[in-house]
């Protein structure tokens, strides 16, 4: 009987620890997507060359990261802004400042929120 109680207690303890880690992982939501920058684009003062990159947005910290081959090329702060309907596709939104495009937002396909880069304003180019 003691062995049965010890085994049951151990199983309950493992389930409780697993539940806590799953809850923590769900709370720290990170959206990730592979995108292609059609032209050189400024992201928070860093020039990101045209090409394929991975973008990650951490909802908890409000940080948007641009990565290439697992290395961070640029970071900026961003916030979520509600959309009227779910986005069909992932899209980058830029504005032109002088002769250089500047990233002002990202829309993740299937999301009901846009990721808007902080401290940006102006006309939006691109598609949703």
N, C-alpha and C positions, 0 to 999 in steps of 0.2 A: 504494500500500500504506500509506503514511504517513497519508493522508487517512482511509482505512478504520479504522486503529488509533485515530486521534484521535476519530473519530465514535463508535466503540465505547466508548472510555474515557469520553467525555462522556455517553453514554447510561447507562453503569454508574454514574457519579457522580450523575446525576439520580435514578436508581432508589434509590440508597443514601440520598440526602437525603430522598426521599419516604417511604421506609420508616421513617426516624427520626421524621419528623413524624407519621406515622400511629400509630406506637408510643406517642409522647408523648400524642397525643389520646386513645388508648384507655386509657392509664393514668389520665388525669384525667377520670373518668366523672362526668357531670352528668346527673341525672334531672330532667326538666321535664314539667309537666302543668298543665292549666287546671282550676281547681276553683271551686266556689261556696261561700262562707261563708254559711250560712243565717242566722246572727245575728252581732252584733258579738262579736269574739273577741280576747282578749289574746294577743300573741305577744312573749315576752321583755320585758314591760312596755310594749309599744306596742299601742294599741287599733286593731284592723283592723276597719273597718266592714263590715257585711254586703254581699256582692256577689261578682262574678266576679274572680278573681285568677289569676296564674300562679305556681306554686310551683317552686322549683329547689333541688335538693339536690346539693351537690358532695361526692362520696364522699371525695375526697382531703383536703379541708380540714375536712370535717364541718360545713359551713355550710348552713343551710336559709334560703332567702330567699323573701319574699312580695313579688310585684311587681304593679303595676297600671299599664297603659299604658307598660310598659318602665321604670318608676321603682320603686326599692326602697322598699317601705312598712315592712317589718320584717325583721330578721335574728335568727337564734338559732343556737346550736350544737346539734348532734344527732349521734346515732350509729346505726349499723345493728344490728338485732337479728333473728336468724333466725326464720323462720316454719316451721310444720310442712308447709305446702303453698303453692302459688302463689296470690296474691290474684286474685280475679276482677275486681274493680273498684278504682278509686282512691277512697280514703276519708280523711277528716280525723277524728282522734280528739281529743275535748276533755273537760275536766272542769270542773265548775262550782265556782268559788270565790266565795262571796258571791252576788252577782247577775250575775256576768260569767263567760262561758265562757273557758277558757284552753286553748290548743293544746298537746297533749301528744304528738302523733304524727301521722304521715302514712303511708299505705300506697299504694304505686304499683301500679296494676293490672298483673298479670303478674309481679310481683316475688316472690321467695322470702325477702325481708327487709322488716322494718318500719323506718321512720325514726322514732326515738324522741327527742323533745326532751329535752335534758339538763336536770337540776335540776327535773324534774316528777315528781309522784307523786299517787296518789289513784285515785278511781273513774273508769273510762273510760265515756264515752257515745259513741254513733255505731255505725256498722256496718262490717264488713270485707267 
